[in-house]
Amino acid sequence: LRGIHPRPATRANVLEALREFVDDCKRNPDDVAFVYIAGHGVQLTGHDAIVLLSDVGSPRHLTVLEGTINVTTCHSAMSHADTASTQFWFVDACRDDRSDIVAKFASLKGGITVDLPVRDGRDRPDPARRAGDRKGPMMVSPIFLATSSQEAAWANERERSVFCQALLESLRQGAVVAPDGSCPDWHVSTYSLAERLKLRVQEIARAYGKKQHVETNGCWGNAVVHRMPPPLVRLKVNLLPSTAAPFTSAALLLNAKTPVRRIPKGWPLVTEIDPGMYLLTVTAKHPFNSVNDILDVKPPALDRDVEVG
Amino acid sequence: MAIRHGTLEIFMPFDSPVLSRILPIEIRDQRHAIVATLRTERVIRLPEGLYSISAVLDNGERVTKPVQVRHRESACVHFQLENPVVERQCTSLVLPSYDGTHPFVSMLFTDQPADASILSDLVLPPPGASADRAGPRRLWVAAASPGLSISQSDDEHMIHARLEGDSRACWLLVASSAGASYRALPLSSDPACAECTLVVRSDSSERLDVELALAPERRVGRALHGLIETGKVGLAVDLARHAIKLIEGEHADPISAAYSGLLLQRLGLLEDHARPVENLARDFPWIQDGRILHAAVLSRSRRPAQVRRGHQLLLEATRSSPIFADAFSLALALLRRWPDEAGEAERQARLEALTSAIAHFDFTSTFATMEWPSAEIAATTAMTALHDPGSAPHHEVLRWLARLIVTRYVSHGAPPDQVLEQFAADNRAVVDQLGLSGVAALLQLLRAEHDVDLGALTAWPLAPDPYLLGAPDLGGHVEAIRKDGTAAGDALVDRFDSAGQLSPAEEARWRSDYREAFEESYREGFEEHLSN
């Protein structure tokens, strides 16, 4: 984030930032909150996790967990009537598998948390609440955890973490879906993000030779995370065999009717086009065969082989 | 100009009424706008053109097929499940010498401190067995809950577990050279749901990888699992809202209902399903998951009596293993953050009693699973072999520990001269069982196989006496000492035998003397080891 100069994540600084954030969430008319927590994490159970702050273990602290933040209880405490009705929580931290450590922490208390709100009868999710309504119950507040229980959250040194890479890719293209009943624009929804993030984190981690699985909890519902104009989709069509290239030509027809103009000549056919259903017609001279293929072009990209021989 | 139409016919691979209602078939047009959302297979009339048909199958997989609808023609789309490919590496299974009357029902969930006695029945493969690539790698079913019958399928990588008789909590303990694993089984007495299958995916020496699946007849539960695994949260929630009610009538499936309840709880959506949760807890008390869920619902009640009831239910439910790992997580979270301060001491005591279970619990698993690596089992069961001066240390244990030190300490940049100290502090119990000669052998192994030099052993804190370390039953351990055959040990055993019954003061003195003698014998063993 440009222009933001974060202070060290000490207990004192985090407490102050958390206080400001809680106040902002009460006042901000946009009614949407994003929380991204990154750091070294220790999981206590499949539901619970603490993230270590930079001064964890300080001799000034009275308890072992004083230099930690409890993500789950902070989230629970932010689920009430007087805060942002739509929240997105991302936790990019290990959920450590060192059972000896977990066992040590299992019955300890003391991490930073926020008090649970006083019950006022309005803290149950109410689908009728619209964005912008203040003083109504919270609607949607999913948590996306970068790892599954007992896993590490991976990153190459001085690069974005696996989770962060996957999240940015998903928001820009990977999780983008067409307009539907919930949103008239191309958009990323909580559901499409959950599905894409899970897949993409697994893929990127596998490329590094690691295992990492996104998990979700929190308070779920369908909400729009990000809206955008119809994205351009990168299409690549490979001709098989490649020796057929001089004897073939291609055309793309939207809905099998409307020709797409200015598609590049030659193979492989690489272009960027609007998402949609296209008929690809490849006309070939003897001894190769002409073929038609239906292309379902949608973000983030489509790679297709077409065989003419 | 009149619009030209054709028809589209869609066939799905399942006929479950619940799944058909929940898993949608989406038809999108040339611009990806939704034209229709179908809930069951059917024939639909559409303007001619290109369409994308997308369906979610009952394994959670989303399949999209393009289709061209032509004027006055009928196009068909068939969705089919692919056969799952199971990676199999294990070469054979050994079925148990088990009589179905094993007494260990609740394992580590009792109020006793770490009840490791179940592990003492395990017989590990001989040292080096799994390293022998030519020989069979084997899996044992070491113990099982009463009422369970176990059979091996024609496929040697599968075990079928079948519940005979009334519904009850079921579990298996399986073991291989990699360690042992406790598995809660999703079984109920309904004929269609009384059987489940474990598939051995791999029993490499690093990890015992046994996959447990719901019975094929539990279509809803299996579909829910698939949807969760593939991140389809919205559909999973829709399905769970139906499935949580599956506790009555002909198609009752309380296990899938509990699974659904846990998902709804995790996603903050359980509040609207308090009644089915209460019924689940009341009618199926052997499913601890339902009782834990009910406790979660009661914890949010505004009536103090209900909160107290929930508290009691939680304490009772955590004395036995749940079926799903998520239920254990939820129980721990409730024990830590119960809204009422009353009963804090009881909850804290419960948490402490569960510490050992937490340390071995696999929270990544769908079903409640506890795992013990071979080193820890060796620590529990093979003490004599480990501590018999003159016998070679347990190679498998040492290899596992060497890998652990490299992956968790050395590769994380710990200074070499502090690695051993750190490792010992974190793994006290295991290191204590190794003793000095074992640690010396471990250092040699690190040098020889990992090219890691952690320096000399000069600062190594001497291991406390493993036999007497917190052992409540002195008599049993005297028998182990007797087998040691050391002169110092023999003298102490004689003293024990002649005293008959030791007073507490005599016992304390005896332990102290033995510790001294033990340490002396280990110093000798260590020096001998280094000189060799």
Chai-1 contact restraints between the chains, C-beta under 6 A:
chainA,res_idxA,chainB,res_idxB,connection_type,confidence,min_distance_angstrom,max_distance_angstrom,comment,restraint_id
A,T45,B,S329,contact,1.0,0.0,6.0,A-B,restraint_1
A,T45,B,L332,contact,1.0,0.0,6.0,A-B,restraint_2
A,G46,B,D326,contact,1.0,0.0,6.0,A-B,restraint_3
A,G46,B,S329,contact,1.0,0.0,6.0,A-B,restraint_4
A,G46,B,F363,contact,1.0,0.0,6.0,A-B,restraint_5
A,H47,B,S329,contact,1.0,0.0,6.0,A-B,restraint_6
A,H47,B,A333,contact,1.0,0.0,6.0,A-B,restraint_7
A,D48,B,A333,contact,1.0,0.0,6.0,A-B,restraint_8
A,S99,B,A359,contact,1.0,0.0,6.0,A-B,restraint_9
A,D100,B,D426,contact,1.0,0.0,6.0,A-B,restraint_10
A,A103,B,T355,contact,1.0,0.0,6.0,A-B,restraint_11
A,A103,B,I358,contact,1.0,0.0,6.0,A-B,restraint_12
A,A103,B,A359,contact,1.0,0.0,6.0,A-B,restraint_13
A,A106,B,T355,contact,1.0,0.0,6.0,A-B,restraint_14
A,A106,B,I358,contact,1.0,0.0,6.0,A-B,restraint_15
A,S107,B,L351,contact,1.0,0.0,6.0,A-B,restraint_16
A,S107,B,E352,contact,1.0,0.0,6.0,A-B,restraint_17
A,R124,B,E271,contact,1.0,0.0,6.0,A-B,restraint_18
A,S148,B,T364,contact,1.0,0.0,6.0,A-B,restraint_19
A,S149,B,F363,contact,1.0,0.0,6.0,A-B,restraint_20
A,S149,B,T364,contact,1.0,0.0,6.0,A-B,restraint_21
A,Q150,B,F363,contact,1.0,0.0,6.0,A-B,restraint_22
A,Q150,B,T364,contact,1.0,0.0,6.0,A-B,restraint_23
A,A178,B,H32,contact,1.0,0.0,6.0,A-B,restraint_24
A,D180,B,I34,contact,1.0,0.0,6.0,A-B,restraint_25
A,Y191,B,V233,contact,1.0,0.0,6.0,A-B,restraint_26
A,Y191,B,G234,contact,1.0,0.0,6.0,A-B,restraint_27
A,A194,B,G231,contact,1.0,0.0,6.0,A-B,restraint_28
A,A194,B,V233,contact,1.0,0.0,6.0,A-B,restraint_29
A,E195,B,G231,contact,1.0,0.0,6.0,A-B,restraint_30
A,E195,B,K232,contact,1.0,0.0,6.0,A-B,restraint_31
A,K198,B,G231,contact,1.0,0.0,6.0,A-B,restraint_32
A,T216,B,V233,contact,1.0,0.0,6.0,A-B,restraint_33
A,N217,B,R266,contact,1.0,0.0,6.0,A-B,restraint_34
A,C219,B,G268,contact,1.0,0.0,6.0,A-B,restraint_35
A,W220,B,V233,contact,1.0,0.0,6.0,A-B,restraint_36
A,W220,B,L267,contact,1.0,0.0,6.0,A-B,restraint_37
A,L254,B,Q30,contact,1.0,0.0,6.0,A-B,restraint_38
A,N255,B,Q30,contact,1.0,0.0,6.0,A-B,restraint_39
A,N255,B,G49,contact,1.0,0.0,6.0,A-B,restraint_40
A,N255,B,L50,contact,1.0,0.0,6.0,A-B,restraint_41
A,A256,B,L50,contact,1.0,0.0,6.0,A-B,restraint_42
A,P275,B,H32,contact,1.0,0.0,6.0,A-B,restraint_43
A,G276,B,Q30,contact,1.0,0.0,6.0,A-B,restraint_44
A,G276,B,R31,contact,1.0,0.0,6.0,A-B,restraint_45
A,M277,B,Q30,contact,1.0,0.0,6.0,A-B,restraint_46
A,M277,B,L50,contact,1.0,0.0,6.0,A-B,restraint_47
A,M277,B,S52,contact,1.0,0.0,6.0,A-B,restraint_48
A,I294,B,L50,contact,1.0,0.0,6.0,A-B,restraint_49
A,I294,B,P66,contact,1.0,0.0,6.0,A-B,restraint_50
A,D296,B,S52,contact,1.0,0.0,6.0,A-B,restraint_51
A,D296,B,P66,contact,1.0,0.0,6.0,A-B,restraint_52
